[in-house]
Each structure stands twice: as structure tokens, then as C-alpha cells.
Amino acid sequence: MITLLYFARLRETFGLSSEQANLPADVADIRSLTEWLRQRGGAWQEELAQDKPVRVAVNQDMATPDTSVRDGDEVAFFPPVTGG
């Protein structure tokens, strides 16, 4: 089981800030995790679309699509932060 965290517009759109998930056997990295979440459809498909900027961290370290995801991990999804 992993912990999924959602921040900013994702938290607002999905209507939750966190959840626990048991991953299917074929979900082993951020790329496959994101695709799995997109399959929920609706807002999930829209907000996690490949053309939407979303950053991901695994156990508080910035992740790439190839970053592994394992049981016990904490995975955070958030929009990129801009500053001035």
C-alpha cells in the first residue's frame, strides 16, 4: 500500500488531500502510477493528462516518470510552483 498526497488545484479538483492505495502488479514507477490514476476518468484523466504540468515527489524527493514506486512509499502530486 502507498500513500498518495494531492496539493493545490489537484486537492481542490479531486476533493481529497490524501488516500491509501493498493497498487496493481503492473504499477512499478511514476509513469505507470499516473496512467493507472488517469484510468479513473473525469477530473483524474484531465488533471493528470500528459500535457498538464504536474510535479511528483516520492518520499519527499522530486521524481521523474521512471522513478520506482514501492509498497510503503509516499507519493505527492502537485502543480509546478511559480514565483516572482
Secondary structure, DSSP 8 states (H G I E B T S, - for coil): -EEEEE-THHHHHHT-SEEEE---TT--BHHHHHHHHHTT-HHHHHHT-TTS--EEEETTEE--TT-B--TT-EEEEE------
